[in-house]
Amino acid sequence: LAVRLISNQVHSTTLPPLRSGRHNSISMDLIKRLLLLVACFIVASCGDSKPFLSAALPFPTPGQHDLVVLTTPGLLSYKTEENNQVTGLEHDLIEAFAQELGVAVKYLVVSPEEIESQLTNDKAHFAAAWLSPPENSKIKTTPNIRYTNDVIIQHEASLPVLDIDELKGKTVHVIAGSRQAKTLLDLQKNVPELLVVEEKDPDIFKLLERLGERRIRYAVIDSALVDTATQIIPTLQATLSLKTEQPIVWLFGEKPNVELEARANAFVQRVQHDGTLARLDDRYFGHTQRLNQADVVKFLGEIQTTLPKFRKYFHAAEALTGIDWRLIAAVAYHESHWDPNATSYTNVRGIMMLTEETADRLEVSNRLDASESILAGARYINLLKDSLPDEVDEPDRTWLALAAYNIGPGHFKNARLLAKQLKADPNSWYEMKRVLPKMAQPKFMQQLKINRARGGEAVILVENIRSYYDILMHNATPFIRNSSASANIQRLVDEIEQRRKAYVKNVQAAKSISATEQDDSSNQKLRLPTIDQDTSPTRPAEAG
């Protein structure tokens, strides 16, 4: 722009050559002034926090422009799992919106303190990180997505904080830059003796572990995390809500793309009524209230005392099948409480509680052998997962397979048929949770012409396993495939598989012998006496 101004000014003041040097001096003076003006523009641009004449991001278009989203690390927003898969309730909702637009997503993961400045500098289309509307009224937002609040959480052995005034003289820890930090800093105006410690590490569970170990006394978290927190650390309790419910929204900049803003607003309003939000809530929180405190405390104790006896077999099962060993262990705990001799009244036996029919199918020689049972159970889960249609995504594929593990593939197939008749999605665990209990109702038994199936028990099994798995994820390390560990586990797998193959060989040999004996016996014709035959014993000759 400055160059264009100079060019226009120079052309407008350029005159034909004159004999006098006065006009030349005037032109040179104007040029110097314009150059000075350009220098001022450059200095002002470099000193401003927002680049001079910066352009807003273009509307996301397939194959050309990605949807750029600001977010923060956390369970509710954006979390990278051990397998490098990204999860998070906000992340999943953003992906659904991007799918509707037909575009890819570029995530800018920043600290909570950076969100507003990055937005005003046009670094992203919007921010989605479990955020509430900011004080800056110029920043536009979507309609309210959901509501939440901030709560005090503490160890159950400490006196509960039941009133704001009781925070006087207390030290409360919180994640730096979070909404909870702002809530506490606002409270300090009325409770000046309150000391707020802002933790730089964004991992909320590290903070909660310190609270569970009583190294700190109080923390503030989002109310949406309370059930998850108390499931992982059962000695914690939420005691006081600090504010009324606050909305969760997506934040745009001060001048967002008008079309994108309209599309996002329409999306948010739609997902509140079409079940999308309900399904996401179920994925992350649907199972967190299944176990009571006593269940969790007992399970944590078994992790320390019983699990080490079988850990190598669970590792071997992961090496054989690719299923996370902690998920297999969670299944085994729910089935038998890690008792290799467990037996039910229906003759389901072993640490993985296999039926006799399933054990025969999987060629298990001894259901009470923990090593064989664990590897067979893991293989069976994979078989059930493979039997589902290709369009079933994770984690639904795993939860549906576990339901089939409980009620059997035949009953589960009937449950899928019933789901279709009820206009429910048979590929969604969220919807199958409502269908499975109907398998025990006479109306639907008659409709499907089936025997009664305990579908409700299958739902309880899956939800409990999800909880046990979450707890194991926080209390047991993943199986790391280094060279020495892999070699040892592979030897164990080979040993168990050799036993299984020897058993199969023996069974086949036994069947072959049995078949041969049956053939021999059928070839021997039974000779019955006839009328013509004299079968009586020879009599001695009579004396003459």
C-alpha positions in Angstrom: 0.0 0.0 0.0 2.8 2.4 0.9 4.7 1.6 -2.3 1.5 2.3 -4.3 1.0 5.6 -2.5 4.6 6.6 -3.3 4.2 5.6 -6.9 0.9 7.5 -7.3 2.3 10.6 -5.6 5.5 10.5 -7.7 3.5 10.2 -10.9 1.1 13.0 -9.9 4.0 15.4 -9.1 6.3 14.5 -11.9 6.6 17.4 -14.3 8.3 17.8 -17.6 11.9 18.9 -17.2 12.3 22.6 -16.4 15.2 24.9 -16.5 14.7 25.8 -12.8 15.8 23.3 -10.1 13.0 24.4 -7.7 10.5 21.9 -8.9 13.0 19.1 -8.7 13.7 20.0 -5.1 10.0 20.0 -4.3 9.6 16.5 -5.8 12.5 15.1 -3.8 11.2 16.6 -0.6 7.8 14.9 -1.2 9.5 11.5 -1.8 11.5 11.8 1.4 8.4 12.5 3.3 6.6 9.5 1.8 9.6 7.3 2.6 9.5 8.5 6.2 5.7 7.6 6.2 6.5 4.1 5.0 9.1 3.7 7.8 6.5 4.6 10.3 4.1 2.0 8.9 6.8 -0.7 9.2 7.7 0.2 12.8 4.0 0.4 13.8 3.4 -3.0 12.2 6.3 -4.7 14.0 5.3 -3.3 17.4 1.7 -4.3 17.2 0.6 -7.6 18.6 -1.7 -8.1 15.6 0.1 -8.0 12.2 -0.7 -5.0 10.0 -3.6 -5.8 7.6 -3.5 -9.6 8.5 -6.0 -11.6 6.6 -8.6 -13.9 8.3 -8.4 -17.6 7.6 -10.4 -18.7 4.5 -13.5 -20.8 4.8 -12.6 -24.5 5.1 -13.0 -26.3 1.8 -12.3 -29.9 0.9 -8.8 -30.5 -0.4 -7.8 -26.8 -0.1 -8.2 -25.3 3.4 -8.4 -27.3 6.6 -10.5 -26.4 9.6 -8.1 -24.9 12.1 -9.1 -25.3 15.7 -7.5 -24.1 19.0 -7.7 -26.5 21.9 -6.0 -27.4 25.1 -4.8 -30.8 26.5 -7.2 -32.6 28.7 -9.6 -35.5 29.0 -12.5 -33.3 28.0 -10.8 -31.6 25.1 -7.8 -33.2 23.5 -5.8 -36.2 24.8 -3.2 -38.3 23.1 -3.5 -41.9 24.2 -0.6 -44.4 24.5 -1.3 -45.8 21.0 -1.1 -42.2 19.7 -4.8 -42.1 19.1 -6.4 -38.8 20.0 -9.5 -38.8 22.2 -11.6 -36.1 24.0 -15.2 -35.1 24.1 -14.5 -31.8 22.3 -12.2 -33.5 19.8 -14.9 -36.0 18.8 -17.5 -33.2 18.4 -15.1 -31.2 16.3 -14.4 -34.2 14.1 -18.2 -34.6 13.6 -18.4 -31.0 12.5 -15.5 -31.4 10.2 -17.0 -34.5 8.7 -20.2 -32.5 8.0 -18.0 -29.9 6.2 -16.1 -32.6 4.4 -12.7 -31.2 5.5 -9.7 -32.2 7.6 -8.9 -30.6 10.9 -5.6 -29.0 12.0 -5.4 -28.7 15.8 -3.4 -26.1 17.5 -2.9 -27.4 21.1 -2.0 -24.5 23.4 -2.1 -23.7 27.1 -5.4 -22.2 28.4 -3.8 -18.8 28.8 -3.0 -18.5 25.1 -6.5 -19.2 23.7 -7.8 -15.6 23.6 -4.7 -14.1 22.2 -4.4 -16.7 19.5 -8.0 -16.1 18.5 -7.6 -12.4 18.2 -4.6 -12.9 16.0 -6.6 -15.0 13.5 -4.5 -18.1 14.1 -7.6 -20.4 14.0 -11.2 -20.5 12.9 -12.4 -21.0 16.5 -11.4 -22.5 19.9 -13.0 -25.6 21.4 -11.5 -26.6 24.7 -14.4 -26.9 27.2 -14.6 -23.1 27.4 -17.1 -20.7 28.8 -17.9 -17.3 27.3 -15.1 -14.8 28.0 -15.5 -11.4 29.5 -14.5 -9.8 26.2 -18.0 -9.3 24.7 -16.5 -8.7 21.2 -15.5 -12.4 20.9 -18.4 -14.3 19.4 -19.5 -17.7 20.5 -21.7 -20.6 19.4 -25.0 -21.3 21.2 -24.5 -23.1 24.5 -23.5 -26.7 24.0 -23.9 -27.9 27.5 -23.7 -26.7 31.1 -21.1 -27.4 33.9 -19.7 -25.9 37.0 -16.6 -25.8 39.2 -16.3 -27.8 42.4 -14.0 -28.3 45.3 -12.7 -31.8 45.6 -10.8 -33.2 48.6 -9.8 -36.3 50.4 -12.7 -38.0 52.2 -10.7 -38.1 55.5 -10.5 -34.3 55.7 -13.3 -32.1 57.0 -15.6 -31.2 54.0 -15.7 -27.6 52.8 -19.4 -26.7 52.7 -19.4 -22.9 52.4 -17.3 -20.3 50.5 -16.3 -18.6 53.8 -14.7 -21.9 54.9 -12.0 -21.3 52.2 -10.4 -18.6 54.4 -6.8 -19.5 55.1 -6.9 -22.6 52.9 -4.6 -23.4 49.9 -6.4 -24.6 46.8 -4.7 -26.1 43.7 -5.9 -25.6 40.2 -4.7 -26.0 36.6 -3.1 -22.7 35.5 -5.1 -20.6 33.1 -8.2 -22.8 33.4 -11.8 -21.6 34.0 -11.4 -23.0 37.5 -8.4 -20.8 38.1 -10.4 -17.7 37.1 -13.2 -18.8 39.4 -10.8 -19.0 42.4 -9.1 -15.7 41.5 -12.5 -14.0 41.4 -13.3 -15.5 44.9 -10.1 -14.0 46.3 -11.7 -10.6 46.0 -14.2 -11.6 48.7 -12.0 -14.2 50.5 -8.6 -12.5 50.5 -7.1 -15.1 52.8 -7.6 -17.8 50.1 -4.4 -18.9 48.6 -4.6 -20.1 45.0 -1.8 -22.3 43.5 -1.9 -22.6 39.7 -0.3 -25.8 38.5 1.5 -25.6 35.1 1.2 -29.3 34.3 -2.2 -29.7 32.5 -2.6 -33.3 33.5 -5.5 -33.1 36.0 -5.0 -36.7 37.1 -1.5 -36.0 38.4 -3.0 -33.2 40.5 -5.7 -35.6 41.7 -3.1 -38.3 42.6 -1.4 -35.8 44.9 -4.7 -35.1 46.4 -5.4 -38.8 46.9 -2.0 -39.2 48.6 -2.8 -36.2 50.8 0.2 -34.2 49.7 -2.3 -31.4 49.0 -5.6 -30.8 50.6 -7.9 -29.1 48.1 -8.3 -28.8 44.4 -10.9 -27.4 42.0 -12.0 -29.4 38.9 -14.8 -29.4 36.4 -18.0 -31.1 37.7 -18.0 -33.3 34.5 -14.8 -35.0 35.8 -16.0 -35.8 39.3 -17.4 -39.3 38.6 -14.2 -40.2 36.6 -12.0 -38.9 39.4 -13.7 -40.8 42.2 -13.7 -44.0 40.1 -9.9 -43.8 39.6 -9.2 -42.5 43.1 -12.1 -43.7 45.4 -10.9 -41.7 48.4 -11.8 -38.4 46.8 -15.1 -36.6 47.2 -16.6 -33.4 45.7 -17.9 -31.1 48.5 -18.8 -27.6 47.2 -19.9 -26.0 44.0 -18.2 -22.6 43.6 -20.6 -21.0 41.1 -23.9 -21.6 39.3 -23.8 -23.7 36.2 -21.8 -22.2 33.3 -22.3 -22.8 29.6 -19.8 -24.5 27.4 -19.3 -22.9 24.0 -17.0 -22.7 21.0 -15.2 -19.3 20.8 -14.8 -17.4 17.5 -12.7 -14.3 17.1 -14.1 -10.8 17.0 -14.7 -11.0 13.2 -15.2 -14.6 12.3 -16.0 -16.0 8.9 -19.7 -15.4 8.6 -20.5 -18.6 6.7 -18.5 -20.8 9.1 -20.1 -19.1 12.1 -23.5 -19.9 10.7 -22.6 -23.5 9.9 -21.1 -24.1 13.4 -24.2 -22.5 15.1 -26.6 -24.7 13.1 -24.4 -27.8 13.9 -24.4 -27.1 17.7 -28.2 -26.7 17.7 -28.7 -29.9 15.7 -26.5 -32.2 17.8 -28.3 -31.3 21.0 -31.5 -33.0 19.6 -30.2 -35.7 17.2 -28.5 -37.8 19.9 -24.9 -36.9 18.9 -24.2 -35.3 22.3 -25.9 -38.1 24.2 -23.7 -40.7 22.4 -20.5 -38.7 23.2 -21.5 -38.3 26.8 -22.1 -42.1 27.0 -18.7 -42.8 25.5 -16.8 -40.9 28.1 -19.1 -40.9 31.1 -21.8 -43.6 30.6 -20.0 -46.2 32.7 -18.5 -44.1 35.5 -21.3 -44.7 38.0 -21.5 -48.5 37.8 -19.0 -49.3 40.5 -19.4 -48.2 44.1 -16.5 -47.2 46.3 -16.2 -50.7 47.9 -16.0 -52.3 44.4 -13.2 -49.9 43.4 -11.2 -50.3 46.7 -11.4 -54.1 46.4 -10.3 -54.0 42.8 -7.3 -51.7 43.6 -6.3 -54.2 46.2 -6.5 -57.2 43.8 -4.3 -55.2 41.3 -1.6 -55.2 44.0 -1.9 -58.8 45.3 -3.5 -61.1 42.6 -2.8 -59.5 39.2 1.0 -60.0 39.4 0.5 -63.8 39.4 -1.2 -63.7 35.9 0.4 -60.6 34.4 2.7 -62.5 32.1 -0.2 -64.5 30.7 -2.1 -61.3 29.9 1.1 -59.9 28.3 1.2 -63.1 26.2 -2.4 -62.7 25.2 -1.7 -59.2 24.0 1.3 -60.4 22.0 -0.9 -63.1 20.4 -4.0 -61.0 19.7 -3.0 -57.4 19.8 -5.6 -56.6 22.4 -4.5 -54.4 25.3 -3.6 -56.7 28.1 -5.3 -54.5 30.6 -8.6 -54.9 28.7 -8.2 -58.7 28.8 -7.4 -58.5 32.5 -10.5 -56.4 33.0 -12.7 -59.0 31.3 -11.1 -61.8 33.4 -11.6 -59.8 36.7 -15.3 -59.3 35.9 -15.7 -62.9 34.9 -13.9 -64.7 37.8 -12.2 -62.1 40.0 -9.0 -63.6 38.6 -9.8 -67.0 40.1 -8.5 -69.7 37.7 -10.7 -72.4 39.4 -14.0 -70.4 39.2 -17.0 -72.5 38.1 -20.6 -71.4 37.7 -23.7 -73.5 38.1 -24.0 -73.7 34.3 -20.5 -75.3 34.1 -18.8 -72.2 32.8 -15.3 -72.4 34.1 -11.8 -70.9 34.5 -10.4 -67.4 34.8 -12.1 -66.3 31.6 -15.2 -68.4 32.3 -15.4 -70.2 29.0 -18.3 -72.6 28.2 -17.4 -76.1 27.3 -18.6 -75.5 23.7 -16.4 -72.4 23.4 -13.4 -74.2 24.9 -13.8 -77.1 22.4 -14.1 -74.6 19.5 -10.9 -72.8 20.7 -9.2 -76.2 21.3 -8.5 -75.6 25.0 -7.3 -78.7 26.8 -7.9 -77.5 30.3 -10.2 -74.6 31.1 -8.8 -74.4 34.7 -5.3 -73.7 33.3 -5.0 -69.9 33.6 -2.5 -69.6 30.8 -4.7 -71.5 28.3 -7.9 -69.8 29.4 -6.5 -66.3 29.1 -5.1 -66.8 25.6 -8.2 -68.6 24.5 -10.5 -65.8 25.9 -8.5 -63.2 24.1 -8.7 -65.1 20.8 -12.4 -65.5 21.3 -12.8 -61.7 21.8 -11.0 -61.2 18.5 -13.2 -63.7 16.7 -16.3 -61.9 18.0 -14.9 -58.5 16.9 -14.2 -59.9 13.4 -17.7 -61.2 13.1 -19.1 -57.7 13.2 -19.6 -55.7 10.0 -16.7 -53.6 8.7 -18.5 -50.3 9.3 -18.6 -50.8 13.1 -16.0 -48.4 14.6 -14.0 -48.6 17.8 -14.7 -48.5 20.7 -18.2 -49.7 19.8 -16.7 -52.8 18.1 -15.0 -53.9 21.3 -18.0 -53.2 23.6 -20.4 -55.1 21.2 -18.0 -58.0 21.0 -17.9 -58.2 24.9 -21.7 -58.2 25.0 -21.6 -61.2 22.6 -18.9 -62.8 24.9 -21.5 -62.7 27.7 -24.7 -63.8 26.0 -23.3 -65.8 23.2 -23.0 -65.0 19.5 -26.4 -66.6 18.7 -28.3 -64.4 21.1 -26.3 -61.4 20.1 -27.2 -61.9 16.5 -30.9 -62.0 17.5 -30.3 -58.8 19.5 -29.0 -57.1 16.3 -32.1 -58.2 14.4 -34.3 -56.8 17.2 -32.4 -53.5 17.0 -33.2 -53.2 13.3 -36.9 -53.9 13.9 -36.9 -51.2 16.6 -35.2 -48.7 14.2 -32.1 -48.7 16.4 -28.5 -48.8 15.2 -27.1 -52.3 15.8 -23.6 -50.9 15.2 -23.8 -48.5 18.1 -23.2 -49.6 21.7 -25.1 -46.6 23.0 -28.2 -47.9 21.2 -27.7 -51.6 21.8 -27.5 -50.9 25.6 -31.3 -50.1 25.3 -32.1 -53.1 23.1 -30.3 -55.9 24.9 -32.4 -55.9 28.1 -35.5 -56.4 25.9 -34.2 -59.9 25.0 -35.7 -61.1 28.3 -39.2 -59.7 27.7 -41.8 -62.2 26.6 -43.2 -59.8 24.0 -39.9 -59.7 22.1 -39.1 -63.3 22.7 -42.3 -64.2 20.9 -41.7 -61.7 18.2 -38.2 -63.1 17.5 -39.3 -66.7 18.3 -36.3 -67.2 20.6 -35.6 -68.4 24.1 -35.0 -65.9 26.9 -31.6 -64.2 26.9 -30.2 -62.2 29.8 -29.3 -59.2 27.7 -29.4 -56.9 30.8 -26.5 -58.8 32.3 -24.5 -58.3 29.1 -25.0 -54.5 29.5 -23.8 -54.6 33.1 -20.8 -56.8 32.2 -19.6 -54.4 29.5 -20.1 -51.2 31.6 -18.3 -52.8 34.5 -15.4 -53.9 32.3 -15.1 -50.4 30.9 -14.7 -49.1 34.5 -12.2 -51.8 35.4 -10.3 -51.0 32.2 -10.2 -47.3 33.0 -8.8 -48.1 36.5 -6.2 -50.4 35.1 -5.1 -47.7 32.5 -4.2 -45.5 35.5 -2.7 -48.2 37.7 -0.9 -50.6 35.4 1.7 -49.8 32.7 1.3 -50.9 29.1 3.2 -53.9 27.8 6.4 -52.5 26.3 7.7 -54.7 23.5 11.5 -54.4 24.1 13.7 -57.2 22.8 14.2 -59.1 26.0 10.5 -58.9 27.2 9.2 -59.8 23.7 11.5 -62.8 23.5 10.4 -64.1 26.9 6.7 -63.5 26.1 7.0 -65.1 22.7 8.5 -68.2 24.3 5.6 -68.4 26.7 3.1 -68.0 23.8 4.9 -70.8 21.9 4.8 -73.0 25.0 1.1 -72.5 25.5 0.4 -72.9 21.8 2.4 -76.2 21.7 0.3 -77.6 24.5 -2.8 -76.6 22.6 -1.6 -78.2 19.4 -0.6 -81.4 21.2 -4.1 -81.5 22.7 -5.6 -81.1 19.3 -3.4 -83.9 17.9 -4.4 -86.2 20.8 -8.1 -85.4 20.2 -7.8 -86.1 16.5 -6.0 -89.4 17.3 -8.6 -90.4 19.7 -11.4 -89.6 17.2 -9.5 -91.6 14.6 -9.2 -94.7 16.9 -12.9 -94.4 17.8 -13.9 -94.2 14.1 -11.8 -97.3 13.3 -13.3 -99.3 16.1 -16.8 -98.4 14.9 -15.9 -99.5 11.4 -14.5 -102.8 12.6 -17.6 -103.5 14.7 -20.0 -102.7 11.8 -18.1 -105.1 9.5 -18.6 -108.0 11.9 -22.0 -109.4 10.9 -24.1 -110.9 13.6 -25.0 -114.6 12.7 -28.3 -115.6 14.0 -29.5 -119.3 14.3 -31.9 -120.6 11.7 -34.6 -123.3 11.8 -32.5 -125.7 9.6 -29.6 -125.5 11.9 -29.2 -127.9 14.7 -27.5 -126.0 17.4 -28.1 -128.4 20.2 -25.0 -130.1 21.7 -24.0 -133.5 20.4 -25.7 -136.3 22.3 -23.8 -139.5 23.3 -24.7 -142.7 21.3 -27.3 -144.7 23.1 -26.4 -148.3 24.2 -27.9 -151.0 22.1 
